């Protein structure tokens, strides 16, 4: 059985991070780019929100006895293969994991414009996927 307490804690954190990112979203692109504090705070909140989705996905995989993921992106592929997530959401989350890897491993600099676009366009995807995983966890 899915440990609902663990999942709920991760969901609370996702909400906290998304709430902060919503505040950042209300800034103009120029205001956002002018402040290193806003930029780095947004980077970190996105990274942590993605980490929470990874944690929830891993927990569900373990609980359901599904195959072990090869990497973080594979977590969402496995969830889609088992009809826990929609395939298009798994692809979106795969891209988010790739973005997370760029942040964590500092593969190259992330431009403020690129991060700004993610904040403007992708927060609902994180929220929707978190809700889908939460629904699954509640029922299993």
N, C-alpha and C positions, 0 to 999 in steps of 0.2 A: 504494500500500500504506500502511496506517495505520502511523504512526510509534509503535511499541509503547513505546519509551523515554519519549516525551512522555506517552502515555496512562498508563503505569505510574507516572510521577512524580505525575500528577494524582490517581491512585487512592491512592497512598501518603499524599498530603496529605489526601484525604477521610477515610481511615482515622484519621489523626492527629486531625483535627477531631472526628470522631464519637466517638473514644475519650475526648476531653476532655468532650464533651457527655454521654457516658454517666456520667462522674463527676458532672457537674452534676445529671444526672437522679436520682442517688441522694439528693440533698438533698430536704428537705421543701419544699413551696411557700413556706412562711414563711421558711425559711433562704435560699432562693433570692432572694426578694423583698427580704430585709433587707440584701443585699450588692450594692452597685453594681458591685463587681469581678466577681462572678458574672454579673450581668445583662449587663454590657458585654462580658465575655469570651464569653458564650454568643451574643450578637448577632454578634460578629465571626466566631466559628467557623462559625455557620450561614451567614453571608454568604460566607465563603471556600469552604465546602463546595459551595454552590450555584454559585459562580464556577467551581470545578473541573468540575462537571457541564456548565456552559456551554462551557468550554474543550474538553472531550472531545467534546461534541456538535458544536461548530464544526469540530473537526479531522476528525471522521468525515464530515461534510457536504462539506467541502473535498476530502477524499481520494476520496470516492465520486462527485464531480462533480454533486452534487445542487444544486437551486436555492438561490440566496443567501437567507438568512433576512432578513425585514423588521425583526425585533427579536429580543431574546433568547428570548422566549416562542415565537417562530416556529421556533426551532432544534428544539424538541422536537416540534412539530407536523410538521415535515419528517421527522424520524426516525420518527414514527408512520406517516406517509403511505407511507414506504418500508419498513415492517415491521421497523424496527430497534428500536423501542420499542412496547410496547402502548399503545393509545389512552388507556386510563385512567392509565397512567404519564405520558404526555405531558401530560395535564390536571393531574395532581398537580404535575409539574415547572413547568407554566405558573403555577400558584398560588405555587410556591416562588420563581419569578422575580419575581412581583409583590411578594412579601414582601421579596425582596432589593432591589427598587427602593425600597421604603419605607425600608429601612435605609440604602441608599447616598445617596438624595436627601433624606432626613430630611423626608419629606412630612408626617408627623405623629408624635407620640410613640407609642412602642409600650409598652403596659402590661406590667408583669412577668407578670401572669396569662396574657396572650395568648402571650408568649414561652414561658412555662412549659408551656402546653398543646402548643405545637409540639414542644418538647423531649420531652415525654411521649408524643406520638402520631405524630410524623412521621419520626423518625430511621431507622426501618426502611425507609421509602419511599426515602430518600436512598441507603441502602445497597443496596437491591434494584436501583434504577435504575443505580447505579454498576456493580454486578455485571453487569447486562444489557449495558451499554455496553462493559464490559471483555471480555465473551464475544464480542461482535461484533468488537471490535478484534483479538482473538486469532485470529479466523478470517478476517480480511481484510487 
